Amino acid sequence: MPATPAWPPKSLPRLFVPGPLGPGVSLELDGGQANYLGNVMRLKTGDQALLFDGASGEWLARVSDAGKKRMTLTIERKTGDQEAVPDCWLAFAPVKRSPTDWLVEKATELGVARLMPVITRRTIVERVKLERLEAIAIEAAEQCNRTSVPHIAEPLSLEALLKGRDHERTFYFADENGGEHAATAFKPGPALILVGPEGGFTDEERVAIRAAPNSIAISLGPRILRAETAALAALAIYMAVAGDWLVAP
Ligand code: SAH
């Protein structure tokens, strides 16, 4: 007897759409999303897709009207509950455009809840295109089966980050000059991981960060990692030892 395939089949297109979603809700997609479903995925009336809105979980929907520039779908049933990704935020000094794009995509796949661009003394990129980064985060969430999309905050200065942060949220500072072993330093609970720019942190910044309440300097090994590599490595270790990669037996 062949095993029954997992349901819904993984090959269904999966889209982040504006909510609220619920049984029987019909929504009309236009622009890029209609084009993707209609012309890229070639969905016709009666075909199915998976939809999520970032708040109510994932839903199976059926195309009720397929047009060239717009597409109407009607929701049939819920296929997944709204997940709670670990309460882990990543503050990063933006680097050049494509490594920052890459960092946002990978951090989303790894399960980050919030991304905070931080301007430090040696940050070379002062402006980030938030809309662009949000689109990258949405696409990564669609691909990796998240039902939540990480929030991307407006850029803020390191001073503002230090002044405004909630001291209950453990502040892990990736320090290329050394720190605690990340695998033992990370503990479950609200976390803020900070990664510096290509030029690293200035000594003054390092002193200010280390003086911040509930802050822990972490080492990511003996080599100097690019900022985006450090962000990825720190998040992977956090998710493995303190996040949701530990699947209950
Ligand atoms: N230009 C600096 C390195 C900056 S690397 C120098 O040559 O010293 C960019 C950021 O990645 C750093 O600010 C730090 O946050 C992180 N990082 C890189 N390697 C690291 C390591 N081995 N341990 C901890 N953090 C690291």
Residues whose N, C-alpha, C, O or C-beta is under 5 A from the ligand:
A	BS01	SAH	A174 D175 E176 L194 V195 G196 P197 E198 G199 G200 F201 I218 S219 L220 G221 P222 R223 I224 L225 R226 A227 A230
